[in-house]
Amino acid sequence: MSFAEVVVDGGVRRQVLADHADLMMVAFRFGADMEGALHSHPHVQSTFVRSGVFEFSLGEETRVVRAGDSFVIPSGMEHGCRCLEDGELIDCFTPRRDDFL
């Protein structure tokens, strides 16, 4: 199944790659200086940095991640990012983010 790419806050492009009631995979494409606003959600999220460089805020921690890095964001943790070099994040959510459909 193919999902359309949509433009979300600040020009970030989001595309659902696959979904099931228990799991969803989503691509987020950023240009330099674009941001993913601080937020939290009940879903567990894993993030893989497919390309680019990002500064992530994860709770009280800030870290810079690059292509090839990955990490998990626990349910309810406030997080957000700023893109330092054009890039793409591949996020998996469990359960599925119905708000993205």
Residue pairs with C-beta under 8 A, 6 or more apart in sequence:
1 18
3 15
3 16
3 17
3 19
4 15
5 13
5 14
5 15
5 29
6 13
6 14
6 15
7 13
7 14
8 14
9 36
9 37
10 34
10 35
10 37
11 31
11 34
12 28
12 29
12 30
12 34
12 36
13 28
13 29
14 26
14 27
14 28
14 29
14 100
15 26
15 27
15 29
16 24
16 25
16 26
16 100
16 101
17 25
17 26
17 27
17 90
18 24
18 25
19 25
19 96
19 101
20 96
21 95
21 96
22 94
22 95
22 96
23 92
23 93
23 94
23 95
23 96
24 92
24 93
24 94
24 95
24 96
24 97
24 100
25 90
25 91
25 92
26 90
26 91
26 92
26 93
26 97
26 100
27 50
27 88
27 89
27 90
27 91
28 36
28 88
28 89
28 90
28 91
29 87
29 88
30 36
30 52
30 54
30 81
30 83
30 86
30 87
30 88
30 89
31 83
31 86
32 83
32 84
32 85
32 86
33 82
33 83
34 82
34 83
35 80
35 81
35 82
35 83
36 80
36 81
36 82
37 80
38 57
38 78
38 79
38 80
39 78
39 79
39 80
40 76
40 77
40 78
40 79
41 75
41 76
41 93
41 97
42 75
42 76
43 75
43 93
43 94
43 95
43 97
44 72
44 73
44 74
44 75
44 93
44 94
45 72
45 73
45 79
45 91
45 92
45 93
46 70
46 71
46 72
46 73
46 91
46 92
47 65
47 70
47 71
47 72
47 73
47 89
47 90
47 91
48 69
48 70
48 89
48 90
48 91
49 65
49 66
49 67
49 68
49 69
49 70
49 87
49 88
49 89
50 67
50 87
50 88
50 89
50 90
51 67
51 86
51 87
51 88
52 66
52 67
52 83
52 84
52 85
52 86
52 87
52 88
53 64
53 65
53 66
53 67
53 83
53 84
53 85
53 87
54 64
54 65
54 66
54 81
54 82
54 83
54 84
54 87
54 89
55 62
55 63
55 64
55 81
55 82
55 84
56 62
56 63
56 64
56 65
56 71
56 79
56 80
56 81
57 78
57 79
57 80
57 81
58 71
58 73
58 77
58 79
59 77
59 78
59 79
64 84
65 71
67 87
73 79
81 89
